[in-house]
């Protein structure tokens, strides 16, 4: 199965539960995916795609579903034109000097948004679900999305790129909304 197959399997899979901050696993550095993890990893992908599409979102990292391993899924396509990418053990090799502000949100911080400044383009290397090493230059929204998801693998949330005041305001608002919801 390839990235598209796992994405399509998400259409019939039960969505995996997405954890909401301040869950501890969201602040942990995830461990490298090893060859013996691959069967379990592949079993999680349909539920992750299902959850991401239902949210709706464009990226989801394994720690956001309670798995402290280094893999993420991204898809900037819409329902008629899916463009899924599964990145296992992704790493950013180079970053552009040009920085770009972009509004970010996060499925683990629902309804919270802020402008984050990140490199406009990055060169990223990862292993795909078929075990092949991939390397690609990405820019724009895809670069932002991949950087955001790789941050999750290091226990970093998008609010960590903001001032302490702004971060605290967002986290208090999130806690209040979650309390009202329950």
ZADO-873119 format. One record per residue (C-alpha): residue number from 1; residue in three letters; x, y, z. Coordinates in Angstrom, 2 decimals, always signed. Example, Ala and Ser with C-alpha at 12.3 -4.5 7.8 and 13.67 -1.06 7.14 Angstrom:
residues 2
{num = 1&residuo = ALA&u = +12.30&v = -4.50&w = +7.80}
{num = 2&residuo = SER&u = +13.67&v = -1.06&w = +7.14}
END
This chain:
residues 182
{num = 1&residuo = UNK&u = +0.00&v = +0.00&w = +0.00}
{num = 2&residuo = UNK&u = +1.15&v = +3.55&w = -0.70}
{num = 3&residuo = UNK&u = +0.21&v = +6.96&w = +0.76}
{num = 4&residuo = UNK&u = -2.90&v = +7.24&w = -1.43}
{num = 5&residuo = UNK&u = -4.09&v = +3.74&w = -0.44}
{num = 6&residuo = UNK&u = -3.84&v = +4.59&w = +3.28}
{num = 7&residuo = UNK&u = -5.63&v = +7.88&w = +2.65}
{num = 8&residuo = UNK&u = -8.46&v = +6.08&w = +0.81}
{num = 9&residuo = UNK&u = -8.68&v = +3.50&w = +3.61}
{num = 10&residuo = UNK&u = -9.36&v = +6.45&w = +5.91}
{num = 11&residuo = UNK&u = -12.77&v = +6.88&w = +4.22}
{num = 12&residuo = UNK&u = -14.07&v = +3.72&w = +5.92}
{num = 13&residuo = UNK&u = -11.89&v = +3.69&w = +9.05}
{num = 14&residuo = UNK&u = -13.06&v = +4.90&w = +12.45}
{num = 15&residuo = UNK&u = -11.30&v = +8.19&w = +13.20}
{num = 16&residuo = UNK&u = -8.55&v = +7.97&w = +15.80}
{num = 17&residuo = UNK&u = -9.12&v = +10.28&w = +18.78}
{num = 18&residuo = UNK&u = -7.04&v = +13.46&w = +18.56}
{num = 19&residuo = UNK&u = -5.56&v = +14.52&w = +21.89}
{num = 20&residuo = UNK&u = -6.13&v = +18.08&w = +23.10}
{num = 21&residuo = UNK&u = -3.41&v = +20.10&w = +24.85}
{num = 22&residuo = UNK&u = -2.16&v = +19.93&w = +27.60}
{num = 23&residuo = UNK&u = -1.79&v = +16.12&w = +27.17}
{num = 24&residuo = UNK&u = +1.74&v = +15.10&w = +28.27}
{num = 25&residuo = UNK&u = +2.55&v = +13.14&w = +25.08}
{num = 26&residuo = UNK&u = +2.21&v = +16.39&w = +23.10}
{num = 27&residuo = UNK&u = +5.24&v = +17.76&w = +25.00}
{num = 28&residuo = UNK&u = +7.51&v = +14.71&w = +24.62}
{num = 29&residuo = UNK&u = +10.20&v = +14.19&w = +22.01}
{num = 30&residuo = UNK&u = +8.95&v = +11.24&w = +19.96}
{num = 31&residuo = UNK&u = +11.24&v = +8.30&w = +19.31}
{num = 32&residuo = UNK&u = +12.53&v = +7.18&w = +15.91}
{num = 33&residuo = UNK&u = +10.33&v = +4.69&w = +14.03}
{num = 34&residuo = UNK&u = +12.17&v = +1.36&w = +13.79}
{num = 35&residuo = UNK&u = +11.61&v = -1.38&w = +11.16}
{num = 36&residuo = UNK&u = +9.73&v = -3.50&w = +13.72}
{num = 37&residuo = UNK&u = +7.25&v = -0.61&w = +14.21}
{num = 38&residuo = UNK&u = +6.12&v = -0.56&w = +10.57}
{num = 39&residuo = UNK&u = +3.19&v = -3.02&w = +10.78}
{num = 40&residuo = UNK&u = +1.70&v = -1.17&w = +13.75}
{num = 41&residuo = UNK&u = +2.38&v = +2.21&w = +12.10}
{num = 42&residuo = UNK&u = +0.60&v = +1.13&w = +8.91}
{num = 43&residuo = UNK&u = -2.37&v = -0.09&w = +10.98}
{num = 44&residuo = UNK&u = -2.74&v = +3.41&w = +12.51}
{num = 45&residuo = UNK&u = -2.70&v = +5.35&w = +9.23}
{num = 46&residuo = UNK&u = -6.32&v = +4.86&w = +8.04}
{num = 47&residuo = UNK&u = -7.69&v = +6.04&w = +11.41}
{num = 48&residuo = UNK&u = -5.31&v = +9.01&w = +11.42}
{num = 49&residuo = UNK&u = -6.36&v = +10.04&w = +7.89}
{num = 50&residuo = UNK&u = -10.02&v = +9.60&w = +8.88}
{num = 51&residuo = UNK&u = -9.54&v = +11.84&w = +11.95}
{num = 52&residuo = UNK&u = -7.57&v = +14.47&w = +10.03}
{num = 53&residuo = UNK&u = -10.10&v = +14.69&w = +7.20}
{num = 54&residuo = UNK&u = -13.08&v = +14.76&w = +9.61}
{num = 55&residuo = UNK&u = -11.58&v = +17.53&w = +11.76}
{num = 56&residuo = UNK&u = -10.94&v = +18.98&w = +9.04}
{num = 57&residuo = UNK&u = -7.18&v = +19.44&w = +9.02}
{num = 58&residuo = UNK&u = -4.20&v = +19.30&w = +6.68}
{num = 59&residuo = UNK&u = -1.67&v = +17.59&w = +8.93}
{num = 60&residuo = UNK&u = -1.51&v = +15.22&w = +11.90}
{num = 61&residuo = UNK&u = +1.46&v = +13.89&w = +13.85}
{num = 62&residuo = UNK&u = +1.53&v = +10.55&w = +15.66}
{num = 63&residuo = UNK&u = +1.92&v = +12.19&w = +19.12}
{num = 64&residuo = UNK&u = -1.43&v = +13.95&w = +18.52}
{num = 65&residuo = UNK&u = -3.10&v = +10.52&w = +18.60}
{num = 66&residuo = UNK&u = -1.07&v = +9.34&w = +21.60}
{num = 67&residuo = UNK&u = +1.76&v = +7.59&w = +19.72}
{num = 68&residuo = UNK&u = +5.19&v = +8.91&w = +20.66}
{num = 69&residuo = UNK&u = +6.87&v = +7.97&w = +17.37}
{num = 70&residuo = UNK&u = +8.31&v = +10.13&w = +14.59}
{num = 71&residuo = UNK&u = +5.75&v = +10.06&w = +11.79}
{num = 72&residuo = UNK&u = +3.26&v = +12.51&w = +10.36}
{num = 73&residuo = UNK&u = +0.63&v = +12.71&w = +7.66}
{num = 74&residuo = UNK&u = -0.15&v = +15.77&w = +5.55}
{num = 75&residuo = UNK&u = -2.64&v = +16.42&w = +2.77}
{num = 76&residuo = UNK&u = -3.27&v = +19.86&w = +1.27}
{num = 77&residuo = UNK&u = -5.69&v = +18.45&w = -1.30}
{num = 78&residuo = UNK&u = -9.48&v = +18.59&w = -1.05}
{num = 79&residuo = UNK&u = -11.91&v = +15.65&w = -1.04}
{num = 80&residuo = UNK&u = -11.90&v = +15.49&w = -4.86}
{num = 81&residuo = UNK&u = -8.11&v = +15.78&w = -5.20}
{num = 82&residuo = UNK&u = -6.29&v = +14.10&w = -2.31}
{num = 83&residuo = UNK&u = -2.52&v = +14.60&w = -2.10}
{num = 84&residuo = UNK&u = -1.55&v = +12.55&w = +0.97}
{num = 85&residuo = UNK&u = +2.03&v = +12.24&w = +2.14}
{num = 86&residuo = UNK&u = +3.16&v = +9.96&w = +4.98}
{num = 87&residuo = UNK&u = +6.52&v = +11.10&w = +6.36}
{num = 88&residuo = UNK&u = +8.32&v = +8.60&w = +8.60}
{num = 89&residuo = UNK&u = +11.31&v = +9.90&w = +10.60}
{num = 90&residuo = UNK&u = +11.18&v = +13.24&w = +8.74}
{num = 91&residuo = UNK&u = +14.01&v = +15.72&w = +9.08}
{num = 92&residuo = UNK&u = +14.53&v = +19.22&w = +7.77}
{num = 93&residuo = UNK&u = +17.87&v = +19.43&w = +5.97}
{num = 94&residuo = UNK&u = +17.86&v = +23.10&w = +4.96}
{num = 95&residuo = UNK&u = +15.67&v = +26.15&w = +5.52}
{num = 96&residuo = UNK&u = +15.34&v = +29.22&w = +3.33}
{num = 97&residuo = UNK&u = +16.53&v = +32.52&w = +4.72}
{num = 98&residuo = UNK&u = +13.24&v = +34.06&w = +3.62}
{num = 99&residuo = UNK&u = +10.77&v = +33.98&w = +6.51}
{num = 100&residuo = UNK&u = +7.01&v = +34.08&w = +5.97}
{num = 101&residuo = UNK&u = +4.17&v = +34.74&w = +8.43}
{num = 102&residuo = UNK&u = +1.17&v = +32.44&w = +8.09}
{num = 103&residuo = UNK&u = -1.86&v = +31.89&w = +10.27}
{num = 104&residuo = UNK&u = -1.66&v = +28.47&w = +11.93}
{num = 105&residuo = UNK&u = -4.08&v = +26.36&w = +13.87}
{num = 106&residuo = UNK&u = -3.76&v = +22.89&w = +15.32}
{num = 107&residuo = UNK&u = -6.11&v = +19.95&w = +15.78}
{num = 108&residuo = UNK&u = -4.74&v = +19.56&w = +19.33}
{num = 109&residuo = UNK&u = -5.63&v = +23.22&w = +20.05}
{num = 110&residuo = UNK&u = -9.08&v = +23.40&w = +18.44}
{num = 111&residuo = UNK&u = -10.38&v = +26.82&w = +17.39}
{num = 112&residuo = UNK&u = -7.11&v = +28.55&w = +18.32}
{num = 113&residuo = UNK&u = -5.20&v = +30.44&w = +15.63}
{num = 114&residuo = UNK&u = -2.21&v = +32.76&w = +15.49}
{num = 115&residuo = UNK&u = +0.29&v = +34.08&w = +12.98}
{num = 116&residuo = UNK&u = +3.59&v = +32.17&w = +13.11}
{num = 117&residuo = UNK&u = +6.73&v = +33.16&w = +11.23}
{num = 118&residuo = UNK&u = +8.64&v = +30.23&w = +9.67}
{num = 119&residuo = UNK&u = +11.05&v = +29.67&w = +6.77}
{num = 120&residuo = UNK&u = +9.21&v = +30.00&w = +3.43}
{num = 121&residuo = UNK&u = +10.89&v = +26.87&w = +2.01}
{num = 122&residuo = UNK&u = +12.58&v = +23.78&w = +3.45}
{num = 123&residuo = UNK&u = +14.32&v = +20.69&w = +2.11}
{num = 124&residuo = UNK&u = +12.91&v = +17.66&w = +3.92}
{num = 125&residuo = UNK&u = +14.01&v = +14.01&w = +3.97}
{num = 126&residuo = UNK&u = +11.89&v = +11.10&w = +5.18}
{num = 127&residuo = UNK&u = +11.15&v = +7.42&w = +4.68}
{num = 128&residuo = UNK&u = +7.86&v = +6.54&w = +2.98}
{num = 129&residuo = UNK&u = +5.51&v = +3.65&w = +3.86}
{num = 130&residuo = UNK&u = +7.21&v = +1.46&w = +1.25}
{num = 131&residuo = UNK&u = +10.56&v = +1.93&w = +3.04}
{num = 132&residuo = UNK&u = +12.09&v = +4.23&w = +0.41}
{num = 133&residuo = UNK&u = +14.12&v = +7.31&w = +1.36}
{num = 134&residuo = UNK&u = +12.61&v = +10.50&w = -0.09}
{num = 135&residuo = UNK&u = +13.92&v = +14.04&w = -0.27}
{num = 136&residuo = UNK&u = +12.05&v = +17.06&w = -1.52}
{num = 137&residuo = UNK&u = +12.16&v = +20.85&w = -1.56}
{num = 138&residuo = UNK&u = +8.81&v = +22.27&w = -0.41}
{num = 139&residuo = UNK&u = +7.57&v = +25.83&w = -0.02}
{num = 140&residuo = UNK&u = +4.49&v = +27.84&w = +0.88}
{num = 141&residuo = UNK&u = +1.69&v = +26.17&w = +2.83}
{num = 142&residuo = UNK&u = +3.18&v = +22.68&w = +2.45}
{num = 143&residuo = UNK&u = +6.49&v = +23.86&w = +3.98}
{num = 144&residuo = UNK&u = +4.61&v = +25.48&w = +6.88}
{num = 145&residuo = UNK&u = +2.51&v = +22.35&w = +7.42}
{num = 146&residuo = UNK&u = +5.51&v = +20.00&w = +7.42}
{num = 147&residuo = UNK&u = +7.46&v = +22.26&w = +9.82}
{num = 148&residuo = UNK&u = +4.41&v = +22.43&w = +12.12}
{num = 149&residuo = UNK&u = +4.04&v = +18.63&w = +12.14}
{num = 150&residuo = UNK&u = +7.76&v = +18.00&w = +12.68}
{num = 151&residuo = UNK&u = +7.55&v = +20.41&w = +15.65}
{num = 152&residuo = UNK&u = +4.99&v = +17.99&w = +17.17}
{num = 153&residuo = UNK&u = +7.60&v = +15.22&w = +16.98}
{num = 154&residuo = UNK&u = +9.85&v = +17.37&w = +19.16}
{num = 155&residuo = UNK&u = +7.13&v = +18.25&w = +21.69}
{num = 156&residuo = UNK&u = +6.69&v = +21.76&w = +20.28}
{num = 157&residuo = UNK&u = +3.27&v = +23.37&w = +19.67}
{num = 158&residuo = UNK&u = +2.71&v = +26.29&w = +17.29}
{num = 159&residuo = UNK&u = +1.99&v = +28.54&w = +20.29}
{num = 160&residuo = UNK&u = +5.60&v = +28.00&w = +21.43}
{num = 161&residuo = UNK&u = +6.65&v = +30.27&w = +18.53}
{num = 162&residuo = UNK&u = +4.61&v = +33.15&w = +20.03}
{num = 163&residuo = UNK&u = +5.31&v = +35.59&w = +22.83}
{num = 164&residuo = UNK&u = +4.68&v = +34.24&w = +26.33}
{num = 165&residuo = UNK&u = +1.74&v = +36.60&w = +26.73}
{num = 166&residuo = UNK&u = +0.07&v = +35.51&w = +23.47}
{num = 167&residuo = UNK&u = +0.76&v = +31.81&w = +24.17}
{num = 168&residuo = UNK&u = -0.74&v = +32.05&w = +27.67}
{num = 169&residuo = UNK&u = -3.83&v = +33.86&w = +26.33}
{num = 170&residuo = UNK&u = -4.44&v = +31.10&w = +23.76}
{num = 171&residuo = UNK&u = -3.86&v = +28.26&w = +26.25}
{num = 172&residuo = UNK&u = -6.23&v = +29.86&w = +28.81}
{num = 173&residuo = UNK&u = -8.90&v = +30.34&w = +26.13}
{num = 174&residuo = UNK&u = -8.46&v = +26.69&w = +25.04}
{num = 175&residuo = UNK&u = -8.78&v = +25.44&w = +28.63}
{num = 176&residuo = UNK&u = -11.92&v = +27.53&w = +29.15}
{num = 177&residuo = UNK&u = -13.52&v = +26.23&w = +25.92}
{num = 178&residuo = UNK&u = -12.66&v = +22.62&w = +26.80}
{num = 179&residuo = UNK&u = -14.12&v = +23.06&w = +30.30}
{num = 180&residuo = UNK&u = -17.37&v = +24.43&w = +28.86}
{num = 181&residuo = UNK&u = -17.50&v = +21.51&w = +26.41}
{num = 182&residuo = UNK&u = -17.30&v = +18.88&w = +29.18}
END
